[in-house]
Amino acid sequence: MFAGVFIWRVYDVGLLIFTVMHGFNGLRYVVNDYAHNLIINRGLNIAILVTALGLIIIGGLAILNTIPVSTMQLLQQSAAIH
């Protein structure tokens, strides 16, 4: 992976993390306002946490593991030369 591409991918993962945290924190506020039963409130908060972490992990892996088309073309051209 080229350095320039990697820097932007790390930036995209950072944006993903902050976006997911922002959205799920708002969802947590809604749950805390409306779920007055302690067991239901804790269960929903745990579900929110697990879902947010899963989304960050899967999204981060998807961003970091994709290969740009231009890189594939460069690899194919260099393989054709040899």
Secondary structure, DSSP 8 states (H G I E B T S, - for coil): --HHHHHHHHHHHHHHHHHHHHHHHHHHHHHHHH--SHHHHHHHHHHHHHHHHHHHHHHHHHHHH---HHHHHHHHHHHHH-
